[in-house]
Amino acid sequence: MNEDQGKITVYYDGACPRCVRERRRYERLAGKSGERVCWFDITGREDRLREIGIDPRKALTELHVRDENGRIASELDAYILLLERVAFLRPLAWLIGLPVVRPLLARLYHKMVIRRLKKSGRL
C-alpha cells in the first residue's frame, strides 16, 4: 500500500507469518479506524527503507511506524502509536507505556524477534 498523507505507515515484515497474522488481527479490531493505516512490507525493500531513514536490519528487529508528520517511531513507541489509533486498543497502548511494564516488555519482545529470525534463518 502507498504511504498517504493523513495516515500512519506501519513498516512490517511480510515474510513473517506471525507478523501477517498480527496485521490481520489489528485490521479486524480497528474496523474503520484501520483505514487510517498504510501497511508497507519491508521484505526486499532495503533501498526504500534507507531512503526514508530506517536501517533495514533494525526494520527486521523492531517495528517502525511513520506518523502523519513524517516522524518515525520504533519499537514500543511504534506499537503505542499504532494502538492509539483504535479506541478499543488505547488502554493497551497506555499499559505498554507504563514505566514498570515497558522495559520488561521490550526485553521480551526483542527475545521473541531474535528467536523468530534465527529460526527462519534470517538473522
Beta strands, then each sheet from edge to edge (+ up, - down):
strand 1: 8-12
strand 2: 37-41
strand 3: 64-66
strand 4: 72-74
sheet 1: 2+ 1+ 3- 4+
end
